[in-house]
């Protein structure tokens, strides 16, 4: 699950393993805007070797440079959610 603090919703993310230490995540958020319903899309790359993640917003039909960001992660001592949900990855 991915939780978006700005919109206050949690959604499932598609997770795929790219290498031994890198995972790709993608998700969309069902939100309402002033102009109607929108489904902003996001994608992220998680590197478990250096505990960093980069995130990019994807806007269909937009010619503007999409917003992006990065940050560091903290490893939890318990079994990771990625490991628990390994079955069914696409």
C-alpha positions in Angstrom: 0.0 0.0 0.0 1.1 3.5 -0.7 -0.4 6.3 1.4 -0.5 9.8 0.0 -0.3 12.4 2.8 -1.5 15.3 0.6 -4.7 13.5 -0.4 -5.1 11.3 2.7 -5.8 8.1 0.7 -4.1 4.7 0.6 -4.0 2.7 -2.6 -2.3 -0.5 -3.8 0.9 -0.1 -5.8 2.2 -2.3 -8.6 5.6 -3.5 -7.6 8.2 -5.2 -9.8 11.7 -6.2 -9.0 14.3 -4.6 -11.4 17.5 -6.1 -9.9 18.7 -7.7 -6.7 18.4 -4.3 -4.9 16.0 -2.2 -7.0 12.2 -2.2 -7.1 9.9 -0.2 -9.4 6.5 1.0 -8.0 3.6 2.6 -9.8 0.2 3.8 -8.5 -2.6 6.2 -9.1 -4.8 8.2 -6.7 -8.6 8.5 -7.1 -9.1 12.2 -6.2 -11.5 15.0 -7.0 -10.2 18.3 -8.3 -12.0 21.6 -9.1 -12.4 20.5 -12.7 -13.7 17.0 -11.9 -12.3 13.6 -11.2 -8.6 13.0 -11.8 -6.3 10.0 -11.4 -2.8 11.4 -10.9 -0.2 8.7 -11.6 3.1 8.2 -9.8 6.1 6.0 -10.3 9.0 5.4 -7.9 12.3 3.5 -7.8 13.4 2.1 -4.5 17.0 1.2 -4.1 17.4 -1.1 -1.0 21.2 -1.0 -1.3 21.6 2.7 -0.5 18.1 3.1 1.1 17.0 5.8 -1.4 13.8 6.3 -3.3 13.0 8.6 -6.3 9.4 9.6 -7.1 7.9 11.1 -10.3 4.4 12.4 -11.0 3.1 11.5 -14.4 0.5 13.8 -16.1 -1.1 12.4 -19.2 -1.3 14.9 -22.0 0.9 17.5 -20.3 3.9 19.0 -21.9 5.3 20.4 -18.7 8.2 18.8 -16.9 6.7 16.4 -14.3 7.3 17.1 -10.6 9.9 14.7 -9.1 11.7 14.2 -5.8 13.9 11.9 -3.9 14.6 10.9 -0.3 16.2 8.5 2.0 14.4 5.5 3.6 14.6 3.7 6.9 14.7 -0.1 7.0 12.3 -1.6 9.5 13.5 -4.6 11.6 10.3 -6.6 10.9 9.7 -8.6 7.6 9.2 -6.0 4.9 5.8 -5.6 3.2 7.6 -6.2 -0.1 8.7 -9.6 1.1 5.3 -10.4 2.5 3.5 -9.6 -0.7 6.0 -11.2 -3.1 3.4 -13.6 -4.6 1.6 -12.1 -7.6 4.1 -9.4 -8.5 3.9 -8.4 -12.2 
